[in-house]
Amino acid sequence: MDFDLTKEESQLLLQIGLLAAGQNRFLSATQILIALEAFREGEESLDCAKVFLCLSQQAFQVGLEYIDGTALPRHPQSGMLQAFRGLALLRMQRNAEAEQSLLLAKASQDTAAANLADGLLKELQ
């Protein structure tokens, strides 16, 4: 059977995946993101969700490698990826590098990323 997902359906599934990750249902979140990848591979929101899943599992190095190796090269202007990069670095106690990413996120047009970055920068003070 051949079918596609609408943008709205994809967004709903992505939100469900993020909720699952936030509730420590990592296997469910992973399965949802894998399924979505078949329909929306390379989209910024899916890359951000994959990183969120890593960070939720405290797999900071894995998340950082995905950000630097895959996600940011695809979406170099992503404020949220920079914020997540800063969070991973901060949790790995690489504060100087974290600050650079967080300042980029704070200056971005993405208000959610800017707010996250602002809160994380306060941890550095």
ROMAR-389481 format. One record per residue: residue in three letters; chain; y, z, x of N, C-alpha, C in turn. Coordinates in Angstrom, 1 decimal. Atoms other than C-alpha are relative to their C-alpha. Example, Ala and Ser with C-alpha at 12.3 -4.5 7.8 and 13.67 -1.06 7.14 Angstrom:
BEGIN
 rest kette    npy    npz    npx   capy   capz   capx    cpy    cpz    cpx
  ala     A   -1.2    0.0    0.9   -4.5    7.8   12.3    1.2    0.0    0.9
  ser     A   -1.1    0.0   -0.9   -1.1    7.1   13.7    1.1    0.8   -0.8
END
This chain:
BEGIN
 rest kette    npy    npz    npx   capy   capz   capx    cpy    cpz    cpx
  met     A   -1.2    0.0    0.8    0.0    0.0    0.0    1.2    0.0    0.9
  asp     A   -1.2    0.1   -0.8    3.4   -1.0    1.4    1.2    0.5   -0.9
  phe     A   -1.1   -0.5    0.8    6.5    0.9    0.3    1.1    0.5    1.0
  asp     A   -1.1   -0.5   -0.8    9.8    2.2    1.6    0.6    1.2   -0.7
  leu     A   -0.7   -1.1    0.6   11.9    5.3    1.0    1.5   -0.4   -0.1
  thr     A   -1.4    0.1    0.1   15.4    5.2   -0.3    0.7    0.9    0.9
  lys     A   -0.8   -0.9   -0.9   18.2    6.8    1.7    0.0    1.5   -0.6
  glu     A    0.0   -1.3    0.7   18.3    9.7   -0.9   -1.4    0.7    0.2
  glu     A    1.3   -0.6   -0.2   14.5   10.2   -0.7   -0.2    0.5    1.4
  ser     A    0.1   -0.4   -1.4   14.7   10.3    3.1    0.8    1.3    0.2
  gln     A   -0.8   -1.2   -0.2   17.5   12.8    3.0   -0.6    1.3   -0.6
  leu     A    0.7   -1.1    0.7   15.6   15.0    0.5   -1.2    0.5    0.9
  leu     A    1.1   -0.4   -0.8   12.5   15.0    2.7    0.4    0.6    1.3
  leu     A   -0.6   -0.6   -1.2   14.6   15.7    5.8    0.4    1.4   -0.3
  gln     A   -0.4   -1.3    0.4   16.1   18.7    4.0   -1.2    0.9   -0.2
  ile     A    1.2   -0.8    0.1   12.7   19.9    3.1   -0.6    0.4    1.3
  gly     A    0.4   -0.3   -1.4   11.6   19.6    6.7    0.8    1.0    0.7
  leu     A   -0.9   -1.0   -0.6   14.6   21.6    7.9   -0.3    1.3   -0.6
  leu     A    0.3   -1.3    0.7   13.9   24.3    5.3   -1.3    0.5    0.5
  ala     A    1.3   -0.5   -0.5   10.3   24.5    6.5    0.1    0.5    1.4
  ala     A   -0.2   -0.5   -1.4   11.4   24.8   10.1    0.7    1.4    0.0
  gly     A   -0.8   -1.2    0.1   13.9   27.5    9.1   -0.8    1.2   -0.5
  gln     A    0.9   -1.0    0.5   11.1   29.4    7.4   -1.2    0.2    0.9
  asn     A    1.1   -0.1   -1.0    8.8   29.2   10.5   -1.2   -0.7   -0.5
  arg     A    1.1    0.8    0.5    6.6   26.7    8.7    0.0   -1.2    0.9
  phe     A   -0.2    1.1   -1.0    6.5   24.6   11.9   -1.0   -1.2   -0.2
  leu     A    1.0    1.1    0.2    3.3   22.6   11.1    0.5   -0.9   -1.1
  ser     A   -0.5    0.8    1.2    4.7   21.5    7.7    1.2   -0.8    0.4
  ala     A   -1.2    0.7   -0.5    8.1   20.7    9.3   -0.4   -1.2    0.9
  thr     A    0.4    1.1   -0.9    6.4   18.6   12.0   -0.6   -1.1   -0.8
  gln     A    0.6    1.1    0.8    4.3   16.7    9.5    1.0   -0.8   -0.8
  ile     A   -1.0    0.7    0.8    7.3   15.9    7.4    0.8   -0.9    0.9
  leu     A   -0.8    0.8   -0.9    9.3   14.7   10.4   -0.8   -1.2    0.6
  ile     A    0.8    1.1   -0.4    6.4   12.6   11.6   -0.1   -1.1   -1.0
  ala     A    0.1    1.0    1.1    6.1   10.9    8.2    1.3   -0.7   -0.1
  leu     A   -1.3    0.6    0.1    9.8   10.3    8.1    0.3   -1.0    1.1
  glu     A   -0.2    0.9   -1.1    9.8    8.7   11.5   -0.5   -1.4   -0.3
  ala     A    0.5    1.3    0.4    7.8    5.8   10.1    1.0   -0.8   -0.8
  phe     A   -1.0    0.7    0.9   10.7    5.0    7.8    1.4    0.0    0.6
  arg     A   -1.4   -0.2   -0.5   13.8    6.2    9.7    0.1    0.3    1.5
  glu     A    0.0   -0.2   -1.4   13.0    6.1   13.4    1.3   -0.3    0.6
  gly     A   -1.2    0.2   -0.7   16.0    6.5   15.6    1.3    0.4   -0.7
  glu     A   -1.2   -0.5    0.7   18.4    7.9   13.0    0.4    1.3    0.6
  glu     A   -0.6   -1.2   -0.5   20.7   10.6   14.2   -0.5    1.2   -0.7
  ser     A    0.4   -1.2    0.8   19.7   13.0   11.4   -1.4    0.4    0.3
  leu     A    1.4   -0.3   -0.4   16.0   12.7   12.3   -0.1    0.5    1.4
  asp     A    0.0   -0.5   -1.4   16.7   13.2   16.0    0.5    1.5    0.0
  cys     A   -0.5   -1.4    0.1   18.8   16.3   15.1   -1.1    1.0   -0.6
  ala     A    1.0   -0.8    0.6   16.0   17.6   12.9   -1.1    0.3    1.0
  lys     A    1.0   -0.2   -1.0   13.5   17.2   15.7    0.4    1.1    1.0
  val     A   -0.5   -1.0   -0.9   15.7   19.2   18.0    0.1    1.3   -0.6
  phe     A   -0.1   -1.2    0.7   16.3   21.8   15.4   -1.4    0.7   -0.1
  leu     A    1.4   -0.5    0.0   12.5   22.2   15.1   -0.4    0.6    1.3
  cys     A    0.2   -0.6   -1.3   12.2   22.7   18.8    0.7    1.3    0.2
  leu     A   -0.8   -1.3   -0.2   15.0   25.3   18.9   -0.5    1.1   -0.9
  ser     A    0.5   -1.0    0.9   13.5   27.1   15.9   -1.3    0.6    0.6
  gln     A    1.2   -0.5   -0.7   10.3   27.4   17.9    0.2    0.7    1.3
  gln     A   -0.5   -0.5   -1.3   12.3   28.6   20.9   -0.6   -0.8    1.1
  ala     A    0.5    0.9   -1.0   11.0   25.6   22.8    1.3   -0.7    0.6
  phe     A   -1.3    0.5   -0.5   14.4   25.2   24.5   -0.1   -1.1    1.0
  gln     A    0.2    1.1   -1.0   13.2   23.1   27.4   -0.4   -1.3   -0.6
  val     A    0.5    1.2    0.7   11.4   20.7   25.2    1.1   -0.6   -0.8
  gly     A   -1.1    0.5    0.8   14.4   20.4   22.9    1.0   -0.7    0.9
  leu     A   -1.0    0.6   -0.9   16.7   19.8   25.9   -0.5   -1.3    0.6
  glu     A    0.5    1.3   -0.5   14.4   17.1   27.3    0.1   -1.1   -1.0
  tyr     A   -0.1    1.0    1.0   14.3   15.4   24.0    1.5   -0.5   -0.2
  ile     A   -1.4    0.4    0.1   18.1   15.5   23.7    0.4   -0.9    1.1
  asp     A   -0.5    0.7   -1.2   18.8   14.3   27.2   -0.8   -1.4    0.2
  gly     A    0.8    1.2   -0.3   15.9   11.7   27.3    0.0   -1.0   -1.1
  thr     A    0.1    0.9    1.1   16.0   10.3   23.8    1.2    0.0   -0.9
  ala     A   -1.0   -0.1    1.1   18.5   11.6   21.3    1.4   -0.4    0.4
  leu     A   -1.4    0.3   -0.4   21.8   11.5   23.2    0.2   -1.4    0.5
  pro     A   -0.2    1.4   -0.4   21.2    8.1   24.8    0.1   -0.9   -1.3
  arg     A   -0.1    0.8    1.2   20.7    6.8   21.2    1.3    0.3   -0.7
  his     A   -1.2   -0.5    0.8   23.7    8.8   19.8    1.0    0.7    0.9
  pro     A   -0.8   -0.7   -1.0   26.1    9.5   22.6    1.2    0.7   -0.5
  gln     A   -1.1   -0.6    0.6   28.9   10.5   20.3   -0.3    1.2   -1.0
  ser     A    0.4   -1.1    1.0   26.9   13.1   18.3    0.4    1.4    0.4
  gly     A   -0.4   -1.4   -0.2   28.6   16.4   18.1   -1.1    1.0   -0.2
  met     A    1.0   -1.0    0.3   25.6   18.1   16.6   -1.0    0.0    1.2
  leu     A    0.9    0.0   -1.2   23.3   17.0   19.5    0.6    0.7    1.1
  gln     A   -0.7   -0.7   -1.1   25.9   18.3   21.9   -0.1    1.5   -0.3
  ala     A    0.1   -1.4    0.3   26.0   21.6   20.0   -1.4    0.6    0.2
  phe     A    1.4   -0.4   -0.2   22.2   21.8   20.0   -0.3    0.1    1.5
  arg     A    0.2   -0.1   -1.4   22.2   21.0   23.7    0.6    1.2    0.6
  gly     A   -0.7   -1.2   -0.5   24.7   23.8   24.3   -0.8    1.2   -0.4
  leu     A    0.8   -1.1    0.4   22.5   26.2   22.3   -1.2    0.1    0.9
  ala     A    1.2   -0.1   -0.8   19.4   25.3   24.2    0.3    0.5    1.4
  leu     A   -0.4   -0.4   -1.4   21.2   25.7   27.6    0.4    1.5    0.0
  leu     A   -0.4   -1.4    0.1   22.7   29.0   26.4   -1.2    0.9    0.0
  arg     A    1.2   -0.8    0.1   19.3   30.4   25.5   -0.8    0.0    1.3
  met     A    0.7    0.1   -1.3   18.0   29.3   28.9    0.9    0.6    1.1
  gln     A   -1.0   -0.7   -0.9   21.0   31.2   30.5    0.6   -1.0    1.0
  arg     A   -0.7    1.0   -0.8   22.5   28.0   31.9    1.4   -0.1   -0.6
  asn     A   -1.2   -0.2    0.8   25.9   29.1   30.7    1.1   -1.1    0.4
  ala     A   -1.1    0.9   -0.4   28.2   26.7   32.7   -0.3   -1.4   -0.7
  glu     A    0.4    1.3    0.7   26.2   23.6   31.4    0.2    0.2   -1.5
  ala     A   -0.1   -0.2    1.5   26.1   25.1   27.9    1.5   -0.1   -0.4
  glu     A   -1.4    0.1    0.4   29.9   25.5   27.9    0.5   -1.4   -0.1
  gln     A   -0.4    1.4    0.0   30.4   21.8   28.8   -0.4   -0.7   -1.3
  ser     A    0.5    0.6    1.2   28.2   20.7   25.9    0.7    0.5   -1.3
  leu     A   -0.6   -0.7    1.1   29.7   23.2   23.5    1.5   -0.5   -0.2
  leu     A   -1.4    0.5    0.1   33.3   22.1   24.3    0.0   -1.5   -0.5
  leu     A    0.0    1.3    0.6   32.3   18.5   23.6   -0.3    0.0   -1.5
  ala     A    0.4   -0.1    1.4   30.7   19.5   20.3    1.2    0.5   -0.8
  lys     A   -1.2   -0.6    0.7   33.8   21.6   19.4    1.1   -1.1   -0.2
  ala     A   -1.0    1.1    0.1   36.0   18.5   20.0   -0.4   -1.1   -0.9
  ser     A    0.5    1.2    0.8   33.9   16.2   17.9    0.6    0.0   -1.4
  gln     A   -0.5    0.2    1.4   34.7   14.9   14.4   -1.0    0.7   -1.0
  asp     A    1.0   -0.6    0.9   31.6   16.7   13.0    0.4    1.5   -0.1
  thr     A   -0.5   -1.4    0.2   32.9   19.9   11.5   -1.1    1.0    0.1
  ala     A    1.1   -0.9   -0.2   29.5   21.5   11.3   -0.4    0.3    1.4
  ala     A    0.2   -0.2   -1.5   28.9   20.9   15.0    1.1    0.8    0.6
  ala     A   -1.2   -0.7   -0.5   32.4   22.1   15.8   -0.1    1.5   -0.3
  asn     A    0.1   -1.4    0.4   31.8   25.3   13.9   -1.1    0.7    0.7
  leu     A    1.2   -0.6   -0.7   28.4   25.9   15.5    0.4    0.2    1.5
  ala     A   -0.4   -0.1   -1.3   29.9   25.2   18.9    1.0    1.2    0.2
  asp     A   -1.0   -1.0   -0.1   32.8   27.5   18.3   -0.6    1.4    0.0
  gly     A    0.7   -1.3    0.0   30.5   30.4   17.4   -0.8    0.3    1.2
  leu     A    0.8   -0.2   -1.2   28.3   29.8   20.4    0.9    0.2    1.2
  leu     A   -0.9   -0.2   -1.1   31.3   29.6   22.7    0.5    1.5    0.1
  lys     A   -0.3   -1.4    0.0   32.2   33.1   21.6   -1.0    0.9    0.7
  glu     A    1.0   -0.7   -0.7   28.9   34.3   23.0    0.2    0.0    1.5
  leu     A   -0.3    0.1   -1.4   30.1   33.2   26.4    1.1    0.8    0.5
  gln     A   -1.2   -0.8   -0.4   33.2   35.3   26.4   -0.4    1.5    0.3
END
